[in-house]
Amino acid sequence: MAEQQQALPSFFCPISMQLMTDPVNTCDGHTYERSFIETWLQQHRTSPLTGSRLPRRDLVPNLALRNAIQEW
């Protein structure tokens, strides 16, 4: 449990609140776990964090964050 407390908040998906293993960025710059944001985008065209419309649904792997999580 102590290790979980040391994890940075950015390591956790804002949708699921789970530790991310495949973090991706949306076009507005927010990072989510791929599977959760893909499910969200199937039903919404908005950001789950801001409610703003997302003009594009493409997802970009956040390799720096994934590496940081793996090193943790």
HTML snippet that shows the backbone in 3Dmol.js (N, CA, C, O; Angstrom):
<script src="https://3Dmol.org/build/3Dmol-min.js"></script>
<div id="view" style="width:600px;height:400px;position:relative"></div>
<script>
const pdb = `
ATOM      1  N   MET A   1       0.801  -1.193   0.000  1.00  0.00           N
ATOM      2  CA  MET A   1       0.000   0.000   0.000  1.00  0.00           C
ATOM      3  C   MET A   1       0.850   1.265   0.000  1.00  0.00           C
ATOM      4  O   MET A   1       0.453   2.269  -0.590  1.00  0.00           O
ATOM      5  N   ALA A   2       1.987   1.235   0.637  1.00  0.00           N
ATOM      6  CA  ALA A   2       2.825   2.425   0.695  1.00  0.00           C
ATOM      7  C   ALA A   2       3.240   2.874  -0.693  1.00  0.00           C
ATOM      8  O   ALA A   2       3.361   4.073  -0.946  1.00  0.00           O
ATOM      9  N   GLU A   3       3.462   1.920  -1.603  1.00  0.00           N
ATOM     10  CA  GLU A   3       3.859   2.281  -2.959  1.00  0.00           C
ATOM     11  C   GLU A   3       2.758   3.062  -3.659  1.00  0.00           C
ATOM     12  O   GLU A   3       3.052   4.026  -4.366  1.00  0.00           O
ATOM     13  N   GLN A   4       1.508   2.676  -3.486  1.00  0.00           N
ATOM     14  CA  GLN A   4       0.403   3.386  -4.116  1.00  0.00           C
ATOM     15  C   GLN A   4       0.363   4.840  -3.642  1.00  0.00           C
ATOM     16  O   GLN A   4       0.072   5.737  -4.434  1.00  0.00           O
ATOM     17  N   GLN A   5       0.649   5.082  -2.375  1.00  0.00           N
ATOM     18  CA  GLN A   5       0.613   6.428  -1.838  1.00  0.00           C
ATOM     19  C   GLN A   5       1.718   7.294  -2.425  1.00  0.00           C
ATOM     20  O   GLN A   5       1.598   8.519  -2.441  1.00  0.00           O
ATOM     21  N   GLN A   6       2.787   6.681  -2.906  1.00  0.00           N
ATOM     22  CA  GLN A   6       3.896   7.436  -3.458  1.00  0.00           C
ATOM     23  C   GLN A   6       3.715   7.735  -4.947  1.00  0.00           C
ATOM     24  O   GLN A   6       4.449   8.548  -5.507  1.00  0.00           O
ATOM     25  N   ALA A   7       2.759   7.094  -5.580  1.00  0.00           N
ATOM     26  CA  ALA A   7       2.537   7.319  -7.006  1.00  0.00           C
ATOM     27  C   ALA A   7       2.044   8.744  -7.230  1.00  0.00           C
ATOM     28  O   ALA A   7       1.270   9.276  -6.434  1.00  0.00           O
ATOM     29  N   LEU A   8       2.492   9.346  -8.303  1.00  0.00           N
ATOM     30  CA  LEU A   8       2.039  10.687  -8.653  1.00  0.00           C
ATOM     31  C   LEU A   8       0.581  10.652  -9.086  1.00  0.00           C
ATOM     32  O   LEU A   8       0.147   9.670  -9.688  1.00  0.00           O
ATOM     33  N   PRO A   9      -0.178  11.687  -8.799  1.00  0.00           N
ATOM     34  CA  PRO A   9      -1.581  11.721  -9.231  1.00  0.00           C
ATOM     35  C   PRO A   9      -1.740  11.551 -10.746  1.00  0.00           C
ATOM     36  O   PRO A   9      -2.741  11.006 -11.210  1.00  0.00           O
ATOM     37  N   SER A  10      -0.764  12.013 -11.502  1.00  0.00           N
ATOM     38  CA  SER A  10      -0.845  11.904 -12.963  1.00  0.00           C
ATOM     39  C   SER A  10      -0.739  10.467 -13.456  1.00  0.00           C
ATOM     40  O   SER A  10      -0.987  10.207 -14.633  1.00  0.00           O
ATOM     41  N   PHE A  11      -0.379   9.535 -12.590  1.00  0.00           N
ATOM     42  CA  PHE A  11      -0.284   8.122 -12.963  1.00  0.00           C
ATOM     43  C   PHE A  11      -1.666   7.466 -13.038  1.00  0.00           C
ATOM     44  O   PHE A  11      -1.793   6.346 -13.535  1.00  0.00           O
ATOM     45  N   PHE A  12      -2.685   8.144 -12.555  1.00  0.00           N
ATOM     46  CA  PHE A  12      -4.021   7.565 -12.462  1.00  0.00           C
ATOM     47  C   PHE A  12      -4.961   8.180 -13.496  1.00  0.00           C
ATOM     48  O   PHE A  12      -4.960   9.391 -13.718  1.00  0.00           O
ATOM     49  N   CYS A  13      -5.755   7.325 -14.118  1.00  0.00           N
ATOM     50  CA  CYS A  13      -6.727   7.770 -15.113  1.00  0.00           C
ATOM     51  C   CYS A  13      -7.825   8.579 -14.423  1.00  0.00           C
ATOM     52  O   CYS A  13      -8.385   8.120 -13.427  1.00  0.00           O
ATOM     53  N   PRO A  14      -8.145   9.773 -14.929  1.00  0.00           N
ATOM     54  CA  PRO A  14      -9.193  10.569 -14.298  1.00  0.00           C
ATOM     55  C   PRO A  14     -10.603  10.000 -14.496  1.00  0.00           C
ATOM     56  O   PRO A  14     -11.538  10.431 -13.822  1.00  0.00           O
ATOM     57  N   ILE A  15     -10.766   9.043 -15.405  1.00  0.00           N
ATOM     58  CA  ILE A  15     -12.075   8.402 -15.584  1.00  0.00           C
ATOM     59  C   ILE A  15     -12.232   7.248 -14.599  1.00  0.00           C
ATOM     60  O   ILE A  15     -13.217   7.180 -13.865  1.00  0.00           O
ATOM     61  N   SER A  16     -11.264   6.350 -14.588  1.00  0.00           N
ATOM     62  CA  SER A  16     -11.368   5.129 -13.773  1.00  0.00           C
ATOM     63  C   SER A  16     -10.740   5.262 -12.392  1.00  0.00           C
ATOM     64  O   SER A  16     -11.057   4.497 -11.482  1.00  0.00           O
ATOM     65  N   MET A  17      -9.849   6.236 -12.241  1.00  0.00           N
ATOM     66  CA  MET A  17      -9.074   6.417 -11.016  1.00  0.00           C
ATOM     67  C   MET A  17      -8.123   5.250 -10.766  1.00  0.00           C
ATOM     68  O   MET A  17      -7.671   5.049  -9.638  1.00  0.00           O
ATOM     69  N   GLN A  18      -7.817   4.481 -11.810  1.00  0.00           N
ATOM     70  CA  GLN A  18      -6.895   3.353 -11.711  1.00  0.00           C
ATOM     71  C   GLN A  18      -5.532   3.744 -12.279  1.00  0.00           C
ATOM     72  O   GLN A  18      -5.420   4.650 -13.105  1.00  0.00           O
ATOM     73  N   LEU A  19      -4.511   3.044 -11.821  1.00  0.00           N
ATOM     74  CA  LEU A  19      -3.167   3.245 -12.342  1.00  0.00           C
ATOM     75  C   LEU A  19      -3.171   2.929 -13.836  1.00  0.00           C
ATOM     76  O   LEU A  19      -3.668   1.879 -14.244  1.00  0.00           O
ATOM     77  N   MET A  20      -2.628   3.816 -14.646  1.00  0.00           N
ATOM     78  CA  MET A  20      -2.644   3.618 -16.094  1.00  0.00           C
ATOM     79  C   MET A  20      -1.515   2.702 -16.544  1.00  0.00           C
ATOM     80  O   MET A  20      -0.423   2.718 -15.977  1.00  0.00           O
ATOM     81  N   THR A  21      -1.791   1.909 -17.566  1.00  0.00           N
ATOM     82  CA  THR A  21      -0.779   1.069 -18.200  1.00  0.00           C
ATOM     83  C   THR A  21      -0.573   1.464 -19.656  1.00  0.00           C
ATOM     84  O   THR A  21       0.479   1.186 -20.231  1.00  0.00           O
ATOM     85  N   ASP A  22      -1.576   2.116 -20.261  1.00  0.00           N
ATOM     86  CA  ASP A  22      -1.499   2.559 -21.653  1.00  0.00           C
ATOM     87  C   ASP A  22      -2.058   3.973 -21.750  1.00  0.00           C
ATOM     88  O   ASP A  22      -3.126   4.178 -22.328  1.00  0.00           O
ATOM     89  N   PRO A  23      -1.338   4.963 -21.183  1.00  0.00           N
ATOM     90  CA  PRO A  23      -1.845   6.328 -21.188  1.00  0.00           C
ATOM     91  C   PRO A  23      -1.784   6.961 -22.577  1.00  0.00           C
ATOM     92  O   PRO A  23      -0.800   6.814 -23.302  1.00  0.00           O
ATOM     93  N   VAL A  24      -2.855   7.665 -22.929  1.00  0.00           N
ATOM     94  CA  VAL A  24      -2.928   8.363 -24.212  1.00  0.00           C
ATOM     95  C   VAL A  24      -3.456   9.772 -23.985  1.00  0.00           C
ATOM     96  O   VAL A  24      -4.200  10.032 -23.039  1.00  0.00           O
ATOM     97  N   ASN A  25      -3.052  10.682 -24.882  1.00  0.00           N
ATOM     98  CA  ASN A  25      -3.530  12.056 -24.826  1.00  0.00           C
ATOM     99  C   ASN A  25      -4.637  12.268 -25.838  1.00  0.00           C
ATOM    100  O   ASN A  25      -4.592  11.739 -26.949  1.00  0.00           O
ATOM    101  N   THR A  26      -5.629  13.045 -25.445  1.00  0.00           N
ATOM    102  CA  THR A  26      -6.650  13.497 -26.377  1.00  0.00           C
ATOM    103  C   THR A  26      -6.168  14.807 -26.993  1.00  0.00           C
ATOM    104  O   THR A  26      -5.146  15.355 -26.581  1.00  0.00           O
ATOM    105  N   CYS A  27      -6.910  15.307 -27.981  1.00  0.00           N
ATOM    106  CA  CYS A  27      -6.469  16.513 -28.684  1.00  0.00           C
ATOM    107  C   CYS A  27      -6.441  17.748 -27.785  1.00  0.00           C
ATOM    108  O   CYS A  27      -5.806  18.743 -28.137  1.00  0.00           O
ATOM    109  N   ASP A  28      -7.115  17.709 -26.629  1.00  0.00           N
ATOM    110  CA  ASP A  28      -7.074  18.859 -25.718  1.00  0.00           C
ATOM    111  C   ASP A  28      -5.954  18.749 -24.685  1.00  0.00           C
ATOM    112  O   ASP A  28      -5.838  19.590 -23.794  1.00  0.00           O
ATOM    113  N   GLY A  29      -5.121  17.695 -24.812  1.00  0.00           N
ATOM    114  CA  GLY A  29      -3.939  17.581 -23.974  1.00  0.00           C
ATOM    115  C   GLY A  29      -4.103  16.801 -22.684  1.00  0.00           C
ATOM    116  O   GLY A  29      -3.136  16.647 -21.938  1.00  0.00           O
ATOM    117  N   HIS A  30      -5.298  16.305 -22.399  1.00  0.00           N
ATOM    118  CA  HIS A  30      -5.505  15.517 -21.186  1.00  0.00           C
ATOM    119  C   HIS A  30      -5.133  14.060 -21.442  1.00  0.00           C
ATOM    120  O   HIS A  30      -5.231  13.571 -22.567  1.00  0.00           O
ATOM    121  N   THR A  31      -4.708  13.377 -20.388  1.00  0.00           N
ATOM    122  CA  THR A  31      -4.252  11.993 -20.495  1.00  0.00           C
ATOM    123  C   THR A  31      -5.213  11.058 -19.776  1.00  0.00           C
ATOM    124  O   THR A  31      -5.687  11.343 -18.676  1.00  0.00           O
ATOM    125  N   TYR A  32      -5.488   9.919 -20.436  1.00  0.00           N
ATOM    126  CA  TYR A  32      -6.405   8.905 -19.916  1.00  0.00           C
ATOM    127  C   TYR A  32      -5.855   7.523 -20.227  1.00  0.00           C
ATOM    128  O   TYR A  32      -4.991   7.377 -21.092  1.00  0.00           O
ATOM    129  N   GLU A  33      -6.345   6.518 -19.536  1.00  0.00           N
ATOM    130  CA  GLU A  33      -6.083   5.131 -19.905  1.00  0.00           C
ATOM    131  C   GLU A  33      -6.831   4.854 -21.214  1.00  0.00           C
ATOM    132  O   GLU A  33      -8.018   5.158 -21.332  1.00  0.00           O
ATOM    133  N   ARG A  34      -6.135   4.282 -22.183  1.00  0.00           N
ATOM    134  CA  ARG A  34      -6.697   4.094 -23.524  1.00  0.00           C
ATOM    135  C   ARG A  34      -8.084   3.443 -23.514  1.00  0.00           C
ATOM    136  O   ARG A  34      -9.012   3.965 -24.131  1.00  0.00           O
ATOM    137  N   SER A  35      -8.231   2.333 -22.834  1.00  0.00           N
ATOM    138  CA  SER A  35      -9.507   1.606 -22.894  1.00  0.00           C
ATOM    139  C   SER A  35     -10.668   2.442 -22.359  1.00  0.00           C
ATOM    140  O   SER A  35     -11.781   2.346 -22.875  1.00  0.00           O
ATOM    141  N   PHE A  36     -10.428   3.256 -21.337  1.00  0.00           N
ATOM    142  CA  PHE A  36     -11.503   4.050 -20.754  1.00  0.00           C
ATOM    143  C   PHE A  36     -11.874   5.234 -21.634  1.00  0.00           C
ATOM    144  O   PHE A  36     -13.057   5.541 -21.780  1.00  0.00           O
ATOM    145  N   ILE A  37     -10.898   5.899 -22.218  1.00  0.00           N
ATOM    146  CA  ILE A  37     -11.232   7.034 -23.079  1.00  0.00           C
ATOM    147  C   ILE A  37     -11.840   6.548 -24.392  1.00  0.00           C
ATOM    148  O   ILE A  37     -12.698   7.229 -24.954  1.00  0.00           O
ATOM    149  N   GLU A  38     -11.421   5.393 -24.891  1.00  0.00           N
ATOM    150  CA  GLU A  38     -12.044   4.854 -26.105  1.00  0.00           C
ATOM    151  C   GLU A  38     -13.523   4.559 -25.857  1.00  0.00           C
ATOM    152  O   GLU A  38     -14.368   4.860 -26.700  1.00  0.00           O
ATOM    153  N   THR A  39     -13.831   3.975 -24.711  1.00  0.00           N
ATOM    154  CA  THR A  39     -15.233   3.708 -24.366  1.00  0.00           C
ATOM    155  C   THR A  39     -16.010   5.011 -24.246  1.00  0.00           C
ATOM    156  O   THR A  39     -17.131   5.117 -24.743  1.00  0.00           O
ATOM    157  N   TRP A  40     -15.420   5.998 -23.590  1.00  0.00           N
ATOM    158  CA  TRP A  40     -16.067   7.301 -23.433  1.00  0.00           C
ATOM    159  C   TRP A  40     -16.359   7.918 -24.801  1.00  0.00           C
ATOM    160  O   TRP A  40     -17.465   8.402 -25.041  1.00  0.00           O
ATOM    161  N   LEU A  41     -15.378   7.902 -25.688  1.00  0.00           N
ATOM    162  CA  LEU A  41     -15.521   8.550 -26.991  1.00  0.00           C
ATOM    163  C   LEU A  41     -16.517   7.840 -27.907  1.00  0.00           C
ATOM    164  O   LEU A  41     -16.992   8.439 -28.872  1.00  0.00           O
ATOM    165  N   GLN A  42     -16.840   6.592 -27.628  1.00  0.00           N
ATOM    166  CA  GLN A  42     -17.869   5.904 -28.404  1.00  0.00           C
ATOM    167  C   GLN A  42     -19.243   6.525 -28.171  1.00  0.00           C
ATOM    168  O   GLN A  42     -20.124   6.428 -29.026  1.00  0.00           O
ATOM    169  N   GLN A  43     -19.426   7.158 -27.021  1.00  0.00           N
ATOM    170  CA  GLN A  43     -20.733   7.710 -26.667  1.00  0.00           C
ATOM    171  C   GLN A  43     -20.751   9.231 -26.546  1.00  0.00           C
ATOM    172  O   GLN A  43     -21.823   9.831 -26.475  1.00  0.00           O
ATOM    173  N   HIS A  44     -19.583   9.857 -26.522  1.00  0.00           N
ATOM    174  CA  HIS A  44     -19.511  11.308 -26.313  1.00  0.00           C
ATOM    175  C   HIS A  44     -18.538  11.939 -27.300  1.00  0.00           C
ATOM    176  O   HIS A  44     -17.630  11.278 -27.803  1.00  0.00           O
ATOM    177  N   ARG A  45     -18.735  13.217 -27.568  1.00  0.00           N
ATOM    178  CA  ARG A  45     -17.787  13.979 -28.379  1.00  0.00           C
ATOM    179  C   ARG A  45     -17.164  15.097 -27.539  1.00  0.00           C
ATOM    180  O   ARG A  45     -16.691  16.104 -28.067  1.00  0.00           O
ATOM    181  N   THR A  46     -17.176  14.897 -26.233  1.00  0.00           N
ATOM    182  CA  THR A  46     -16.681  15.915 -25.311  1.00  0.00           C
ATOM    183  C   THR A  46     -15.600  15.346 -24.404  1.00  0.00           C
ATOM    184  O   THR A  46     -15.453  14.132 -24.256  1.00  0.00           O
ATOM    185  N   SER A  47     -14.851  16.259 -23.804  1.00  0.00           N
ATOM    186  CA  SER A  47     -13.832  15.870 -22.830  1.00  0.00           C
ATOM    187  C   SER A  47     -14.512  15.449 -21.534  1.00  0.00           C
ATOM    188  O   SER A  47     -15.383  16.165 -21.041  1.00  0.00           O
ATOM    189  N   PRO A  48     -14.134  14.303 -20.973  1.00  0.00           N
ATOM    190  CA  PRO A  48     -14.716  13.914 -19.689  1.00  0.00           C
ATOM    191  C   PRO A  48     -14.302  14.838 -18.543  1.00  0.00           C
ATOM    192  O   PRO A  48     -14.980  14.889 -17.517  1.00  0.00           O
ATOM    193  N   LEU A  49     -13.208  15.560 -18.707  1.00  0.00           N
ATOM    194  CA  LEU A  49     -12.745  16.463 -17.641  1.00  0.00           C
ATOM    195  C   LEU A  49     -13.354  17.853 -17.731  1.00  0.00           C
ATOM    196  O   LEU A  49     -13.721  18.441 -16.714  1.00  0.00           O
ATOM    197  N   THR A  50     -13.461  18.381 -18.947  1.00  0.00           N
ATOM    198  CA  THR A  50     -13.897  19.771 -19.093  1.00  0.00           C
ATOM    199  C   THR A  50     -15.296  19.917 -19.670  1.00  0.00           C
ATOM    200  O   THR A  50     -15.929  20.960 -19.505  1.00  0.00           O
ATOM    201  N   GLY A  51     -15.781  18.884 -20.342  1.00  0.00           N
ATOM    202  CA  GLY A  51     -17.076  18.984 -21.015  1.00  0.00           C
ATOM    203  C   GLY A  51     -16.996  19.691 -22.356  1.00  0.00           C
ATOM    204  O   GLY A  51     -17.997  19.791 -23.066  1.00  0.00           O
ATOM    205  N   SER A  52     -15.815  20.181 -22.709  1.00  0.00           N
ATOM    206  CA  SER A  52     -15.638  20.876 -23.989  1.00  0.00           C
ATOM    207  C   SER A  52     -15.686  19.881 -25.139  1.00  0.00           C
ATOM    208  O   SER A  52     -15.277  18.728 -25.002  1.00  0.00           O
ATOM    209  N   ARG A  53     -16.185  20.341 -26.256  1.00  0.00           N
ATOM    210  CA  ARG A  53     -16.260  19.499 -27.454  1.00  0.00           C
ATOM    211  C   ARG A  53     -14.849  19.169 -27.934  1.00  0.00           C
ATOM    212  O   ARG A  53     -13.976  20.035 -27.972  1.00  0.00           O
ATOM    213  N   LEU A  54     -14.640  17.908 -28.299  1.00  0.00           N
ATOM    214  CA  LEU A  54     -13.363  17.467 -28.858  1.00  0.00           C
ATOM    215  C   LEU A  54     -13.512  17.419 -30.378  1.00  0.00           C
ATOM    216  O   LEU A  54     -14.265  16.596 -30.898  1.00  0.00           O
ATOM    217  N   PRO A  55     -12.805  18.287 -31.090  1.00  0.00           N
ATOM    218  CA  PRO A  55     -12.946  18.313 -32.552  1.00  0.00           C
ATOM    219  C   PRO A  55     -12.385  17.070 -33.232  1.00  0.00           C
ATOM    220  O   PRO A  55     -12.768  16.743 -34.356  1.00  0.00           O
ATOM    221  N   ARG A  56     -11.482  16.385 -32.553  1.00  0.00           N
ATOM    222  CA  ARG A  56     -10.892  15.153 -33.111  1.00  0.00           C
ATOM    223  C   ARG A  56     -10.903  14.078 -32.034  1.00  0.00           C
ATOM    224  O   ARG A  56     -10.808  14.363 -30.840  1.00  0.00           O
ATOM    225  N   ARG A  57     -11.021  12.845 -32.485  1.00  0.00           N
ATOM    226  CA  ARG A  57     -11.038  11.719 -31.550  1.00  0.00           C
ATOM    227  C   ARG A  57      -9.731  10.934 -31.567  1.00  0.00           C
ATOM    228  O   ARG A  57      -9.635   9.878 -30.942  1.00  0.00           O
ATOM    229  N   ASP A  58      -8.733  11.436 -32.272  1.00  0.00           N
ATOM    230  CA  ASP A  58      -7.465  10.699 -32.333  1.00  0.00           C
ATOM    231  C   ASP A  58      -6.779  10.724 -30.965  1.00  0.00           C
ATOM    232  O   ASP A  58      -6.858  11.705 -30.226  1.00  0.00           O
ATOM    233  N   LEU A  59      -6.112   9.628 -30.659  1.00  0.00           N
ATOM    234  CA  LEU A  59      -5.420   9.462 -29.383  1.00  0.00           C
ATOM    235  C   LEU A  59      -3.935   9.271 -29.651  1.00  0.00           C
ATOM    236  O   LEU A  59      -3.542   8.524 -30.547  1.00  0.00           O
ATOM    237  N   VAL A  60      -3.117   9.957 -28.862  1.00  0.00           N
ATOM    238  CA  VAL A  60      -1.663   9.893 -29.031  1.00  0.00           C
ATOM    239  C   VAL A  60      -1.061   9.247 -27.786  1.00  0.00           C
ATOM    240  O   VAL A  60      -1.298   9.717 -26.673  1.00  0.00           O
ATOM    241  N   PRO A  61      -0.289   8.183 -27.958  1.00  0.00           N
ATOM    242  CA  PRO A  61       0.336   7.551 -26.787  1.00  0.00           C
ATOM    243  C   PRO A  61       1.191   8.553 -26.008  1.00  0.00           C
ATOM    244  O   PRO A  61       1.954   9.317 -26.598  1.00  0.00           O
ATOM    245  N   ASN A  62       1.060   8.544 -24.701  1.00  0.00           N
ATOM    246  CA  ASN A  62       1.877   9.387 -23.832  1.00  0.00           C
ATOM    247  C   ASN A  62       3.038   8.518 -23.336  1.00  0.00           C
ATOM    248  O   ASN A  62       3.001   7.963 -22.238  1.00  0.00           O
ATOM    249  N   LEU A  63       4.058   8.421 -24.177  1.00  0.00           N
ATOM    250  CA  LEU A  63       5.182   7.522 -23.894  1.00  0.00           C
ATOM    251  C   LEU A  63       5.979   7.948 -22.671  1.00  0.00           C
ATOM    252  O   LEU A  63       6.444   7.103 -21.906  1.00  0.00           O
ATOM    253  N   ALA A  64       6.140   9.245 -22.482  1.00  0.00           N
ATOM    254  CA  ALA A  64       6.896   9.727 -21.325  1.00  0.00           C
ATOM    255  C   ALA A  64       6.206   9.311 -20.028  1.00  0.00           C
ATOM    256  O   ALA A  64       6.861   8.862 -19.087  1.00  0.00           O
ATOM    257  N   LEU A  65       4.893   9.461 -19.984  1.00  0.00           N
ATOM    258  CA  LEU A  65       4.159   9.069 -18.778  1.00  0.00           C
ATOM    259  C   LEU A  65       4.174   7.552 -18.604  1.00  0.00           C
ATOM    260  O   LEU A  65       4.344   7.058 -17.489  1.00  0.00           O
ATOM    261  N   ARG A  66       3.999   6.818 -19.689  1.00  0.00           N
ATOM    262  CA  ARG A  66       4.035   5.353 -19.591  1.00  0.00           C
ATOM    263  C   ARG A  66       5.387   4.888 -19.046  1.00  0.00           C
ATOM    264  O   ARG A  66       5.441   4.000 -18.196  1.00  0.00           O
ATOM    265  N   ASN A  67       6.475   5.485 -19.532  1.00  0.00           N
ATOM    266  CA  ASN A  67       7.810   5.126 -19.041  1.00  0.00           C
ATOM    267  C   ASN A  67       7.969   5.472 -17.563  1.00  0.00           C
ATOM    268  O   ASN A  67       8.548   4.699 -16.799  1.00  0.00           O
ATOM    269  N   ALA A  68       7.457   6.628 -17.164  1.00  0.00           N
ATOM    270  CA  ALA A  68       7.553   7.033 -15.758  1.00  0.00           C
ATOM    271  C   ALA A  68       6.788   6.063 -14.856  1.00  0.00           C
ATOM    272  O   ALA A  68       7.259   5.711 -13.775  1.00  0.00           O
ATOM    273  N   ILE A  69       5.612   5.636 -15.304  1.00  0.00           N
ATOM    274  CA  ILE A  69       4.818   4.680 -14.526  1.00  0.00           C
ATOM    275  C   ILE A  69       5.549   3.345 -14.433  1.00  0.00           C
ATOM    276  O   ILE A  69       5.602   2.733 -13.366  1.00  0.00           O
ATOM    277  N   GLN A  70       6.108   2.898 -15.546  1.00  0.00           N
ATOM    278  CA  GLN A  70       6.827   1.623 -15.548  1.00  0.00           C
ATOM    279  C   GLN A  70       8.060   1.674 -14.650  1.00  0.00           C
ATOM    280  O   GLN A  70       8.387   0.687 -13.991  1.00  0.00           O
ATOM    281  N   GLU A  71       8.744   2.810 -14.618  1.00  0.00           N
ATOM    282  CA  GLU A  71       9.921   2.956 -13.758  1.00  0.00           C
ATOM    283  C   GLU A  71       9.536   3.016 -12.288  1.00  0.00           C
ATOM    284  O   GLU A  71      10.305   2.592 -11.426  1.00  0.00           O
ATOM    285  N   TRP A  72       8.352   3.539 -11.996  1.00  0.00           N
ATOM    286  CA  TRP A  72       7.877   3.631 -10.620  1.00  0.00           C
ATOM    287  C   TRP A  72       7.672   2.249 -10.077  1.00  0.00           C
ATOM    288  O   TRP A  72       7.271   2.092  -8.924  1.00  0.00           O
TER     289      TRP A  72
END
`;
const viewer = $3Dmol.createViewer("view");
viewer.addModel(pdb, "pdb");
viewer.setStyle({}, {cartoon: {color: "spectrum"}});
viewer.zoomTo();
viewer.render();
</script>
